[in-house]
């Protein structure tokens, strides 16, 4: 434990030096959004993509087992034939969820939205060329459910993404192009974020994932965060890095299955000034897997109460079926949770 504290102290001092000249003053609309977020209590997390149809034990991480051409063949079979944005949002609202966070692009790089910067999207692969993010955004705006957009900083498909340790478990994709230019990939991120924040109406938040290299100077977060707040000043930013505060972030997230990063939280007073979010899975998997183990009602209620005691917002994940329908087991479970907790208030 002492080693962990020492390591964190060194990292914190270094991070403070790196970001010391990058002050962030949130807008009034951003502060109002934070206040709403603090009171929202419950959000729905949705992991959906090509991996949903593979019925693989690694679900959202399944691409590690494939070459890119093999995975692209799987993409051509992607068929969200039963996807219904109106039903997704109405069901979420009925179950007491105040906001939805949807995977726009997971680690495999496949986009559930239309992008002019890549063909690796649902508009070019699969059997139904529908912009799922656009359909969901439109329904969220109609039905009064706030929309958060998950965006992975990793991209195992992009020709200029540079793999680091623990960022995919395999470097097989990098061997095909050893001369990658990561600066081009960083520009790609900003280009796609611009699309997501200009073509889909009001976005309540951007939820980043994949920053696991712990390389403090790697990503140009000052530029990325600044772009987001410029395009939509009220938009909140969460980065699932379990590290420390980076100027521009509007909330801190932690996973229920990991120890709460108390050392980080106690060492930086800025973290106590921003909202907290706890994330949890409703089963043993993030994406769909037919043999996933569902968490019982009592476990979910216990976790919700634990989060409430920390005054954090709770985002609960489900992986829709390959066809795009919401998981009926998840829906039935949440109905029972509702009956016992009355979380729809």
N, C-alpha and C positions, 0 to 999 in steps of 0.2 A: 504493500500500500504506500509506503514512504517513497519508493521508486516512482510510482505512478504520480504522486503529488509533485515530486521533483521534476519529473518529465513535463508535467502540465505547466509548472511554474516557468520553465525555460521556454516552452511553446507560447505561453501567454505573454511573456516579456517580449519575445520576438514578434509576435503578432501585433502587439501594441505599437511596436516601433514601425512595423510595415504599414499599418493603417492609421498611424497617428496624424498624418496630414490629410486624412479623408473624412472630415466631419460630415455627419448626416443629420439634417434637420427635417423631420417628416412634415408633410403638409397638413393643414387643418383637416382636409378630407381624409387623409391617411389616418390621422389620430381618431377621427370619427369612425372609420372602418375598424380600427383596432378595438374601440369601445364596443362596437357591435359584435365583433369576433369574440370578445371576452364573455359576452352574454349568450352567444349562440349555443354553447354547450355541446351540440352534437352535429357532426358532419359525416357524410358518406364518402368513403374512398372507393374508387372503382379501378381495378386493374383489368384491362382488356386489350387484346391484340392478337397477332398471329399465333403466339404461344398458347392462347386459349383453346385452340382447336387440336393441339398436339397430344393432349392428355398425357403429358410428361411429368414425371415426379419433380423435375426442376422448374416446372411451369414457366414463369417469366424469365428464367435464366436458361431456358432450353437451347438457345442459339449456340451456346458454348460447345455443343456436341456436333454442330454442323459446319460444313464449309458454307461460304456465302452462296454459291450456286445452289446447293441443296436447300438452304433455307429459303431462297427466293422461289424455288419450286413449291415449297409449303405455302408461301405467301399467295401464290396463284390459286390455291385451293381455299383461301380464307373466304368464308361466306356468312356474314352477319345477317342472314335472311330474316331473322325474327327481331332484329333491333328496332326498338320503338322509343324514340326520345321522349315522347309525351308520356308513355307508360313509366319509363325510368324516373322521370322527375316527379310525376304524380305519386308514384309508389314511395319514393324517398320522402316526399312531403307528408304523406299519410303516416309514415313510420316515425315521424318526428325529426327528420334530418333537416337542418337549416341551411346547409351548403353541401355542394358536391365537388369533390376533387377527382378529376379524370386524367388518366395517362394519355397525354397527347403524343408522347414519344418515349418509349421505354428504352432499356439498354441496347436492344437490338436495332435501334434507330428508326424503326418503322413508324411512320406518321399516320395518325388517325384523322389528319386534316390535310387540306389542299395546300401545297407549297410549291412555289415557283423555283425553289432552290434545290430540289431533288425530285426524282421520279420514284423514290422509295417511299411511296405513300399508298393509302387505300384508294386513291383516285387512279392509280396505274396498275395495281396488283389486286388480285382477288376477284370475286364474282359479283360484287356489288360496289360500284364506285360511288359511294356516298360519303360526304364529309360528316363524319360522326360528331366531331367537335362543333361544327356549325349547327347541326340539328339539335344537339344538347344545349348549346348556348342559347339558341332561340327559345327553347322550351323553358330553360331556367329563367330567362328574362320575362317570359309570359306568366309563369306560375309563381314568381317571387321567391325563387330559391337561388342563393348566390353561387357563383361559379368560380372554382379554383382550378388552375391548370397545372398538372404535374408535367415536368420536363426533365428528362434525364440528361445530366452533363456527360454521361458516357454515350458512346455510339460505336458499337462493334461493327457496323456496316460502312461507316463513312471512310472514304479513302485517306483522309488526313487526320483522323483521330489517332493519337499516339497512346498505346497501351502502357500502363504503369502496373506495378505490382498490386495484386488484389483487385484489379479492375476488369475481371471477366474470367479469371481462372485459366485462360489459355492465350497464347500469343500467336496461334496459327493464322489468324486473319492478318496480322501485321507482317508476316513473312512475305506476303504477296506484294507488299509495297513498303520496303524499308525506308524510303525517302519521303516520309510524311512531313507535311508542314502544318504543325498544330496551330499556327496563327491563322491559317485559312479556316481551320475548324472553329476557332473562337469567333471568327467573323460569321460563319455559318450559324452559330448559336444566336448571335445578335440579329441576324437577318430573319431567322424563324421566330424569334421572340417579337420582333416588329410586326410580323404577319399576325401572330396570335393576339397581339394587343391593339391591332388596328382593324382587323377583319371580323371580329367576333363580339363586338359590343363591350359592355362593361365587364371587366374581369376583377373579381374581388381579391385574387391572390395568385402568385406563381409559387409552385412548390418544387424546388430543385432536389434532385437525388443523384447519388453517384460520386460525390466529392470525398472519396475514400483514400486517395493517395496521400492526403495530409500535407501536400506540398503547398505551403502557404502562399508562395509567389507565383504559382502556376496559372490560375485562372485570372483574367482581368476583371475581377468582381466590381471594382469601382466603375468601370465602363458599363458592365452588364446591368448592375443595380441602378446606375444612373439613367440608363436607357429606359428601364421599366418605369421608374418614377417620373421620367419626362413624358412618356407616352400616356401613362395613366397614374397621376399623382396619388390617387387613393389606393392603388393596388398594393397589397402587402406582399412581402417576400419572406419565404421560409426556405432555409437550406438545410437539408438533412445530413449534417456533417458531424454532429456530436463533438464539436471542438470548442469554439469560443465565439464571441460576438464579432461579426464582421460588419463595419459600418454600412448601413443600407438595409439591413435585415430588420423585419418588423415583428417577428415572433420567433420563439425557440421551440423546437420539436424534440420529443424524446420517445423512445420505444418502450412499451410496457415490459417487454421480455428482457430488456437490459436494465442494469442498475441505473437509476437516475444520475446524470452527471453532476453530482452535488459539488464536487471540487470546482468545476467550471462555474457553476451557478453561484457559489459562495465567493469566488475570487473576482468576479466582475460585476459591479453594481449596475452596469447597463442592462444586464440580463434580467434584473428584477424590475426593470422599467418597461419591459415589453411583454406581451401576452405569451402564455405557454400553450402548447398543443401536445397532447399525447396521442400516439397512433397505436392501433391494435388490429389484429386480424380476427375475423369472425370464425376462421378455421385454421388449419395448420399451413395453409398456402395463401399466397397473395393472388395468383391467377388461378383459373379453373384447373382442377385435377379431380378426376372421378373418385379417387380413393382418399381424398382429403378428409381430415378428421375435424368435425365441427365442434366448436366450443359450446358447452351447455349454457343454458340461460343463467344459471347461478354464477358461472364464471364471468359472463359478460356484465351482469349486474354488479358483481364485486369490483370489477375493473372500472366500471363507470363511477361508482361511488368513490373509489380510490382517486380517480382523476378529479372528481368534483372537490375532494378535500384539498387538492393542490390548486384549486381555482383555475384549472386548465380546460381548454376546449378538447373534446374527445372526437377523433376521427376514426371511424370503424370501417374496415375494408371488406369488400366482397368481390369475387371474380365471377362475372356473368358466364353463362353457358356458352359453348362454342358458337351457337346460333345467334347469340346476342340477347337472349332472354335473361332477365335477372333470376338468380338462383332462388327457387321456391323454398328451399330449406332455410335459407337466410331470411327470407320474408316472413315465414312462419315463426321463426325464432324471435325476430324483432317484434312481432305482434304480441308474443307472450311477455317479452321484456317491457313493452309499452303498458300492458295490462297491470304489471306488477310495479312499475315505476312511474307511469303516467308522464313520460318524458316529452309528450307532445305540447306541453304547456309552454 
